[in-house]
Amino acid sequence: MKARILFVIMFAMLSTAAFSQDVLDAVYVKETAITRQVIPYPFLREADVMWSKRIWRVIDLQEKINLPLKYPSSKQTKDRKNLMDVVMDAISEGSLTPYSFEDDEFTKPLTVKEIEGRGGSRTDTVKMQRPDPPYDEYDTIIAREFSRDKVIGFRVKEDWFFDKQRSVIDVRIIGLAPLIYAVDETGAVREGNIKIPLFWIYYPEARRLFANSEVFNRENDAERRTFDDIFQKRLFGSYVYKESNVYDRRIEDYKQGLSALLESERIKLDITNFEHDMWEF
């Protein structure tokens, strides 16, 4: 009798496990994104580059066109992640190398602990008062954790160039850096809403990761893009905050307010005009 009961229980458990494994939360198995290969760049020789310009941009995650980079919130869905989750998960696994925020030259690797410390992760000791007599004070430790949702944008370092072999203006992204607001010792955002980079990642190293990570397409769920598509096809909004110059200055160092915005647009227009001026119509 006991053997029969045990057999029935085991059969039920196996049937439940088999049934749960057959559940497919879709009408087909998604295989495209996770098996995609990175499309290699066209071969480029130094002798073929007639002109080049280095540009630094900021992608503001509050802009509507950039919302696919910001959402979903951390750990909200299983089929896709936001850009910061993709990057941080890869760094935690050791498949992507973060570099120091002190410069954008990819010379000093960082650890996850250093990144979290930069993002505000720390322990504070504060004095508390007991609610019962004799109402004395005591020290307690409060742990402040780094939240990926604090990321408000990304810096982009890229090179624009004219390839005379293909007769085209092209662009290659060199690096990305997530941005957060700078905070003071109390954890409050500093006056002026100063944006600081958490770390830099080398974009060519991250391309395979981005090519296998889906991004939401508001027009068609069956045609999910990837983060690599977003960057390679320039499907994001941004503004220029620096161009290569003899003083190594940012736009904010010599222009403010509306003048800074107009200077950013001028730099974009210069690149467009350079391409147009290469040809006669």
LUMVODO-987716 format. One record per atom (N, C-alpha, C, CB): residue in three letters; x, y, z. Coordinates in steps of 0.2 Angstrom, whole numbers, plus 5000, padded with zeros to 4 digits. Glycine has a CB too. Layout:
BEGIN
AlaXYZ ...
//
This chain:
BEGIN
Met500449945000 Met500050005000 Met500450065000 Met499550005006 Lys500950065004 Lys501450125005 Lys501850134998 Lys501950115010 Ala501950074995 Ala502350084988 Ala501850114983 Ala502550014986 Arg501250094983 Arg500750124978 Arg500650204980 Arg500050094979 Ile500650224986 Ile500550294988 Ile501150334985 Ile500450304995 Leu501750304987 Leu502350334985 Leu502450344977 Leu502950294987 Phe502150284974 Phe502250294966 Phe501750344964 Phe501950224963 Val501150354967 Val500650404964 Val500950474965 Val500050394968 Ile501350484971 Ile501650554973 Ile502150564968 Ile501850554980 Met502550514967 Met503150524962 Met502850544955 Met503650464962 Phe502350504953 Phe502050514946 Phe501750584946 Phe501550464945 Ala501450614951 Ala501150674951 Ala501750734951 Ala500750694957 Met502250724954 Met502850774954 Met503150774948 Met503350754960 Leu503250714944 Leu503550714938 Leu503150744933 Leu503750644936 Ser502450734933 Ser501950764928 Ser501950834929 Ser501250734929 Thr501950864935 Thr501950934936 Thr502550974934 Thr501950954944 Ala503150934935 Ala503850964932 Ala503850964925 Ala504350924935 Ala503550914922 Ala503550904914 Ala503050964911 Ala503350834912 Phe502550964915 Phe502051014912 Phe502351094913 Phe501351014916 Ser502651104918 Ser502951174919 Ser503451184914 Ser503251184926 Gln503851134912 Gln504351144907 Gln504151154900 Gln504851084907 Asp503451134899 Asp503151144892 Asp502851214892 Asp502751084891 Val502751254897 Val502451314897 Val502851364892 Val502251344904 Leu502551394887 Leu502851434883 Leu502451504883 Leu502951414876 Asp502751554886 Asp502451624886 Asp502451654880 Asp502751664892 Ala502251624874 Ala502351654868 Ala502051604863 Ala503051684866 Val501951624857 Val501651584852 Val502251554848 Val501251624847 Tyr502851564849 Tyr503451534846 Tyr504051544850 Tyr503551564839 Val504551504849 Val505151514853 Val505651564850 Val505551444853 Lys505851614854 Lys506251674852 Lys506951644851 Lys506151734856 Glu507251644845 Glu507951624845 Glu508351674841 Glu507951564841 Thr508051724838 Thr508451774834 Thr508951814838 Thr507951824830 Ala508751844843 Ala509151894847 Ala509751854850 Ala508751934852 Ile509551804853 Ile510151764857 Ile510651734853 Ile509751714862 Thr510451724846 Thr510951684842 Thr511251734837 Thr510651634838 Arg511051804837 Arg511351844832 Arg512051854833 Arg510951914833 Gln512351864827 Gln513151874827 Gln513251954826 Gln513451834821 Val513751974828 Val513952054827 Val514152064820 Val514452074832 Ile513852114817 Ile514052134810 Ile514652164810 Ile513452174806 Pro515252144807 Pro515852174808 Pro515852244804 Pro516452124805 Tyr516252284806 Tyr516352344803 Tyr516752334796 Tyr516752394807 Pro516652384791 Pro517052374785 Pro517752394787 Pro516752424780 Phe518252354783 Phe518952364785 Phe519152444783 Phe519352314780 Leu519552464788 Leu519752534787 Leu520452544788 Leu519352574792 Arg520852574783 Arg521552594784 Arg521652664785 Arg521852574777 Glu522152684789 Glu522352744791 Glu522352794784 Glu522952754795 Ala522652764779 Ala522752804773 Ala522052824769 Ala523152764768 Asp521552784771 Asp520852794768 Asp520452854772 Asp520452734768 Val520752874778 Val520352924782 Val520652994780 Val520452904789 Met520153024776 Met520353094774 Met520253144779 Met520053114767 Trp519753134783 Trp519553184788 Trp519253144794 Trp519053234785 Ser519353174800 Ser519053144806 Ser518853194811 Ser519453084809 Lys518453184815 Lys518253224821 Lys517953184827 Lys517753274819 Arg518253194833 Arg518053154839 Arg517453204842 Arg518653144844 Ile516953164844 Ile516353194847 Ile516153164853 Ile515753194842 Trp515953204858 Trp515653174864 Trp514953194865 Trp516153194871 Arg514553144866 Arg513853164867 Arg513553144874 Arg513453124861 Val512953164875 Val512553144881 Val511853114879 Val512453204886 Ile511653054881 Ile511053024879 Ile510653034886 Ile511052954877 Asp510153084885 Asp509653094891 Asp509053044891 Asp509353164891 Leu509053004896 Leu508552954897 Leu507852974898 Leu508752904902 Gln507753044899 Gln507153074900 Gln506753084893 Gln507153134904 Glu507153084888 Glu506853094881 Glu506453034879 Glu507453114876 Lys505953044875 Lys505452994874 Lys505852944869 Lys504853024870 Ile506252964864 Ile506552924860 Ile507052874863 Ile506952954854 Asn507252894869 Asn507752854873 Asn507452814878 Asn508252904876 Leu506752804879 Leu506452764884 Leu506652694884 Leu505752774884 Pro506752664877 Pro506852594877 Pro507552574880 Pro506952574870 Leu507952624881 Leu508652614885 Leu508552614892 Leu509152674883 Lys508052654895 Lys507952664902 Lys507452604905 Lys507552724903 Tyr506952584901 Tyr506452534904 Tyr506552464900 Tyr505752564903 Pro506352414903 Pro505952404910 Pro506452424916 Pro505652344910 Ser506052434922 Ser506452444928 Ser506852384930 Ser505952464933 Ser507252384934 Ser507752324936 Ser507352264938 Ser508152344941 Lys507452204935 Lys507152144936 Lys506452144935 Lys507352124943 Gln506152184931 Gln505452184930 Gln505152134925 Gln505252254928 Thr505552124920 Thr505352074915 Thr505852024914 Thr505152104908 Lys505651964911 Lys506151914910 Lys506451914903 Lys505851844911 Asp506051934898 Asp506251934891 Asp506751994889 Asp505651934886 Arg506752044893 Arg507252104891 Arg507452144897 Arg506852144886 Lys507952174896 Lys508252214902 Lys508352284899 Lys508852184905 Asn508452334904 Asn508652404902 Asn509452404901 Asn508452454907 Leu509652454898 Leu510352454896 Leu510852454902 Leu510552514892 Met510652484907 Met511052484913 Met511152414916 Met510852534918 Asp510552374916 Asp510552304919 Asp510952264915 Asp509852284919 Val510952274908 Val511352224903 Val512052234905 Val511152244896 Val512252304906 Val512952314907 Val513152294914 Val513052394906 Met512852304919 Met513052284926 Met513052214927 Met512552324931 Asp512552174924 Asp512552104924 Asp513152074921 Asp511852074921 Ala513352104915 Ala513952074912 Ala514552094916 Ala513952104905 Ile514552144919 Ile515152164923 Ile515252114929 Ile515152234925 Ser514652104932 Ser514652054938 Ser514851984936 Ser513952054941 Glu514651964930 Glu514851904927 Glu515551894925 Glu514351874922 Gly515851954924 Gly516551954922 Gly516651954914 Gly516951904925 Ser516151964911 Ser516151964903 Ser516252034900 Ser515551934900 Leu516252084904 Leu516352154902 Leu516752194907 Leu515652184901 Thr517252224904 Thr517752264909 Thr517552334909 Thr518452254906 Pro517352364916 Pro517252434917 Pro517952464918 Pro516852444923 Tyr517952524915 Tyr518552564916 Tyr518452634920 Tyr518852584909 Ser518952664923 Ser518952714927 Ser518552774924 Ser519652734929 Phe518252804929 Phe517852864927 Phe518252934927 Phe517252874932 Glu518852924929 Glu519352984929 Glu519553014923 Glu519952964933 Asp519552964918 Asp519652984911 Asp519252934906 Asp520352984909 Asp519252954900 Asp518952904895 Asp519352874890 Asp518452954891 Glu519952854893 Glu520452824889 Glu520552744890 Glu521152854890 Phe520152714894 Phe520152644895 Phe520752614898 Phe519852614889 Thr521052644903 Thr521752624905 Thr521752594912 Thr522152684906 Lys521252604916 Lys521252584923 Lys520552544924 Lys521252634928 Pro520552474924 Pro519952434926 Pro519752444933 Pro520052364925 Leu519052444934 Leu518752444940 Leu518452384942 Leu518252504940 Thr518252374949 Thr517952324952 Thr517152344953 Thr518252294958 Val516752294954 Val516052304955 Val515952344962 Val515652234956 Lys516452334967 Lys516352364973 Lys516552444972 Lys516852334978 Glu517052454968 Glu517252524967 Glu516652564963 Glu517852524962 Ile516352524958 Ile515752554955 Ile515152574960 Ile515552504949 Glu515052524964 Glu514452534969 Glu514652594974 Glu514352474972 Gly515252594975 Gly515452654980 Gly515452714976 Gly516252644982 Arg515552724970 Arg515552784966 Arg514752794966 Arg515852774959 Gly514352744965 Gly513652754965 Gly513252774971 Gly513352704962 Gly513652774977 Gly513352794983 Gly513252734988 Gly512652824982 Ser513552674987 Ser513452624991 Ser513952634997 Ser513552554988 Arg513652635003 Arg514152645009 Arg513752625015 Arg514452715009 Thr514052625021 Thr513752615027 Thr513852675032 Thr514052555031 Asp513352705034 Asp513352765039 Asp513252745046 Asp512952825036 Thr513552775051 Thr513452765058 Thr513052825060 Thr514052755062 Val512452815063 Val512052875065 Val511852855073 Val511452885061 Lys511752915076 Lys511552905083 Lys510752905083 Lys511752965087 Met510552855087 Met509752845088 Met509652855096 Met509552785085 Gln509052875097 Gln508852875104 Gln508352825106 Gln508552945106 Arg508452785112 Arg507952735113 Arg507352765115 Arg508252695119 Pro506752735114 Pro506052755115 Pro505852745122 Pro505552725111 Asp506252705126 Asp506052695133 Asp506652725138 Asp506052615134 Pro506452735144 Pro506952765149 Pro507552715149 Pro506552775156 Pro508152745150 Pro508252815152 Pro508352855145 Pro508952815156 Tyr508152835140 Tyr508152875133 Tyr508852895131 Tyr507752935134 Asp509352845132 Asp510052855130 Asp510152845123 Asp510452815134 Glu510652875120 Glu510852865113 Glu511252805112 Glu511152935111 Tyr511252785106 Tyr511652725104 Tyr511752735097 Tyr511252655106 Asp512352705095 Asp512552705087 Asp512252645084 Asp513252705087 Thr511952665078 Thr511752605073 Thr511952615066 Thr510952615073 Ile512052565063 Ile512352565056 Ile511752565051 Ile512852505055 Ile511752605046 Ile511352615041 Ile511652595034 Ile510952675040 Ala511452545030 Ala511752525024 Ala511452565018 Ala511752455023 Arg511752595014 Arg511552625008 Arg511752595002 Arg511752705008 Glu511252564998 Glu511452524993 Glu511452564986 Glu511052464992 Phe511852544981 Phe511852574975 Phe511252544971 Phe512552554971 Ser510852594968 Ser510252574964 Ser510452594957 Ser509652614966 Arg510352544952 Arg510452554945 Arg509952604942 Arg510352494941 Asp509352614946 Asp508852664943 Asp509052734944 Asp508252654947 Lys509652744947 Lys509952814948 Lys510252844941 Lys510452814954 Val510352794937 Val510652814930 Val510152854927 Val510852754926 Ile510452914924 Ile509952964921 Ile510152974914 Ile509953034925 Gly510752944912 Gly510952954905 Gly511552924903 Gly511053034903 Phe511852924897 Phe512452894895 Phe512852944891 Phe512352834891 Arg513552944893 Arg513952984888 Arg514252934883 Arg514553004892 Val514252964877 Val514552924871 Val515152964868 Val513952924866 Lys515652924867 Lys516252944864 Lys516352914857 Lys516952934869 Glu516352954852 Glu516352924845 Glu516752964841 Glu515652924843 Asp516952934835 Asp517352964830 Asp516952964823 Asp518052924829 Trp516953024820 Trp516653034814 Trp517253034809 Trp516153094813 Phe517153004803 Phe517753014798 Phe517453004791 Phe518252954800 Phe517853024786 Phe517653014779 Phe518152964776 Phe517753084775 Asp517852904774 Asp518252854771 Asp518252864763 Asp517952784773 Lys518852874761 Lys518852894753 Lys518752824749 Lys519452924752 Gln518952764752 Gln518852704749 Gln518152684747 Gln519152644753 Arg517752704752 Arg516952694751 Arg516652754749 Arg516652664757 Ser516952814750 Ser516652874749 Ser516052894753 Ser516452884741 Val516152884759 Val515552894764 Val515852924771 Val515252824766 Ile515352964774 Ile515452984781 Ile515252924785 Ile515153054782 Asp515652904790 Asp515452854794 Asp515652874801 Asp515852784792 Val515352834806 Val515452844813 Val515552784817 Val514852884816 Arg516052784822 Arg516152724826 Arg516152744833 Arg516852694824 Ile515752714837 Ile515652724844 Ile516252694848 Ile515052704847 Ile516652734852 Ile517252704855 Ile517052684862 Ile517752764855 Gly516652724866 Gly516452704873 Gly515852734875 Gly517052734877 Leu515552704881 Leu514952724884 Leu515052734891 Leu514352674883 Ala514752784894 Ala514852794902 Ala514152814905 Ala515352844903 Pro513852774909 Pro513252784913 Pro513352854917 Pro512952734917 Leu512852894917 Leu512852954921 Leu512352954927 Leu512753014917 Ile512552984933 Ile512152994939 Ile512253064941 Ile512352934944 Tyr511853084946 Tyr511953154949 Tyr512453144954 Tyr511253174951 Ala512853194955 Ala513353194960 Ala512953214967 Ala513853254959 Val513153184972 Val512853194979 Val513353214984 Val512453124981 Asp513153244989 Asp513553264995 Asp513653205000 Asp513353324998 Glu513953225006 Glu514053175011 Glu513453145014 Glu514453205016 Thr512853185013 Thr512253165016 Thr511853125011 Thr511853225018 Gly512053115005 Gly511653085000 Gly511253124996 Gly511353025003 Ala511153194997 Ala510753234993 Ala511153254987 Ala510553294998 Val510753264982 Val510953294975 Val511253364976 Val510453294970 Arg511953364973 Arg512253434974 Arg511853484970 Arg512953424972 Glu512053544972 Glu511753604969 Glu511953604961 Glu511853664972 Gly511553624957 Gly511653624950 Gly511553564946 Gly512353644949 Asn511353504949 Asn511253444946 Asn511753424942 Asn510553454942 Ile512353414945 Ile512953394941 Ile512953324940 Ile513653414945 Lys513053304933 Lys513053244931 Lys513853214931 Lys512753234924 Ile513953154934 Ile514553124934 Ile514553054931 Ile514853124941 Pro515053034928 Pro515052964925 Pro515252914930 Pro515552954919 Leu514952854930 Leu515052794935 Leu515652764933 Leu514452744935 Phe515752744926 Phe516352714923 Phe516252714916 Phe516352634926 Trp516752694912 Trp516752684905 Trp516752614903 Trp517352724902 Ile516452594897 Ile516552534894 Ile516752544887 Ile515852494895 Tyr517152494885 Tyr517452494878 Tyr516952464873 Tyr518152464877 Tyr516652514869 Tyr516052484865 Tyr516152424861 Tyr515852544861 Pro516752424857 Pro516852364853 Pro516852294857 Pro517552364850 Glu517052304864 Glu517052244868 Glu516352224870 Glu517452254874 Ala515852274870 Ala515152264872 Ala514752244866 Ala514952324876 Arg514952254860 Arg514452244854 Arg514152174854 Arg514852254848 Arg514552124856 Arg514252054856 Arg513652054861 Arg514752004857 Leu513752074867 Leu513252084872 Leu512652114870 Leu513552114879 Phe512752174867 Phe512252214865 Phe511852184859 Phe512452284863 Ala512152154855 Ala511852114849 Ala511352064851 Ala512352094844 Asn511452034857 Asn511051974860 Asn510552004865 Asn511551924863 Ser510452064866 Ser509952094871 Ser509452134867 Ser510352144876 Glu508852114868 Glu508252134865 Glu508052204868 Glu507652094865 Val507752244863 Val507552314865 Val506752324863 Val507952374862 Phe506352354867 Phe505652354865 Phe505552394859 Phe505252384871 Asn505152374854 Asn504952414848 Asn504152424849 Asn505052374842 Arg504052494850 Arg503352514851 Arg502852494845 Arg503252584853 Glu503152484839 Glu502752474833 Glu502552404832 Glu503052504827 Asn503052364834 Asn502952294832 Asn503352244837 Asn503252274825 Asp502952204841 Asp503252154846 Asp503652104842 Asp502752134850 Ala503452084836 Ala503852034832 Ala504452054829 Ala503352004827 Glu504652124829 Glu505252144826 Glu505552184832 Glu505152194820 Arg505852144837 Arg506252174842 Arg506952194840 Arg506252124848 Arg507152254841 Arg507852274840 Arg508252254845 Arg507852344838 Thr508952264845 Thr509452254850 Thr509752314851 Thr509952194848 Phe510152324857 Phe510452384859 Phe511052394853 Phe510852374866 Asp511252344850 Asp511752364845 Asp511452394839 Asp512152294843 Asp510852374837 Asp510452404832 Asp510352484834 Asp509752374831 Ile510152494840 Ile509952564843 Ile510552604841 Ile509752564850 Phe511152584843 Phe511752624842 Phe512052634835 Phe512352604847 Gln512052574832 Gln512252574825 Gln511852614820 Gln512352504822 Lys511152604821 Lys510752644817 Lys510552714819 Lys510052604816 Arg510852734825 Arg510752804828 Arg510052814829 Arg511052854823 Leu509752764833 Leu509052774835 Leu508952794842 Leu508652704834 Phe509352854843 Phe509352884850 Phe509352954849 Phe509852854854 Gly509152994854 Gly509253064854 Gly509853084859 Gly508553104856 Ser510153134857 Ser510753154861 Ser510953234859 Ser511353114860 Tyr511353254863 Tyr511653324862 Tyr512453324863 Tyr511353374866 Val512753364859 Val513553364859 Val513753404865 Val513853384852 Tyr514153384869 Tyr514453424875 Tyr515153434874 Tyr514253394881 Lys515453404869 Lys516153424868 Lys516353394861 Lys516653384873 Glu516853434858 Glu517153404852 Glu517953414853 Glu516953454845 Ser518353374849 Ser519053384849 Ser519253454848 Ser519353334845 Asn519653484852 Asn519953554851 Asn520553564855 Asn519353604854 Val520953614853 Val521653624855 Val521653634863 Val521953684852 Tyr521053664866 Tyr521053674873 Tyr520853624877 Tyr520653744874 Asp520553564873 Asp520253514877 Asp519653534881 Asp520753474881 Arg519253584879 Arg518753614883 Arg518053584881 Arg518753684882 Arg517653584886 Arg516953564884 Arg516553624882 Arg516553534890 Ile515953614879 Ile515553674877 Ile515353714883 Ile514953654874 Glu515253684889 Glu515053724895 Glu515553764898 Glu514753674900 Asp516253754895 Asp516753794898 Asp516753864894 Asp517453754897 Tyr516453874889 Tyr516453934885 Tyr515853964883 Tyr516953934879 Lys515253914884 Lys514653944882 Lys514153914887 Lys514353914875 Gln513653954888 Gln513153944894 Gln512453944891 Gln513253984900 Gly511953914894 Gly511253924892 Gly511053904885 Gly511053984894 Leu510653954882 Leu510453944875 Leu511053944870 Leu510053994873 Ser511653974872 Ser512153984868 Ser512553914867 Ser512654034870 Ala512553874873 Ala512853814873 Ala512453764869 Ala512853784880 Leu511753764869 Leu511353724865 Leu511453744857 Leu510653734866 Leu511553804855 Leu511653824849 Leu512353804846 Leu511553894848 Glu512853804851 Glu513453774849 Glu513453704848 Glu513953794855 Ser513053664852 Ser513053594850 Ser512753574844 Ser512553564856 Glu512253614842 Glu511853604835 Glu512353624830 Glu511253654835 Arg512753674831 Arg513253704826 Arg513753644824 Arg513653764828 Ile513953604829 Ile514453554828 Ile514153494824 Ile514753524835 Lys513553484826 Lys513153434822 Lys513053454814 Lys512453414825 Leu512953514814 Leu512853544807 Leu513453544803 Leu512553614807 Asp514053554806 Asp514653554803 Asp514853494800 Asp515253574808 Ile514653434803 Ile514753374801 Ile514353354795 Ile514653314806 Thr513653374795 Thr513253364790 Thr513453404783 Thr512553394792 Asn513653474785 Asn513853514779 Asn514553484776 Asn514053584781 Phe514953454780 Phe515553424777 Phe515453374772 Phe516053404783 Glu514953334774 Glu514753274769 Glu514453304763 Glu514253234773 His513953354764 His513653384758 His514153414753 His513153434760 Asp514653454756 Asp515153494752 Asp515653444748 Asp515553534757 Met515653384750 Met516053334746 Met515853324739 Met516153264750 Trp515153334738 Trp514853314731 Trp514553384728 Trp514353264732 Glu514553374721 Glu514153424718 Glu513553394715 Glu514653454712 Phe512953434715 Phe512353404713 Phe512053444707 Phe511853414719 
//
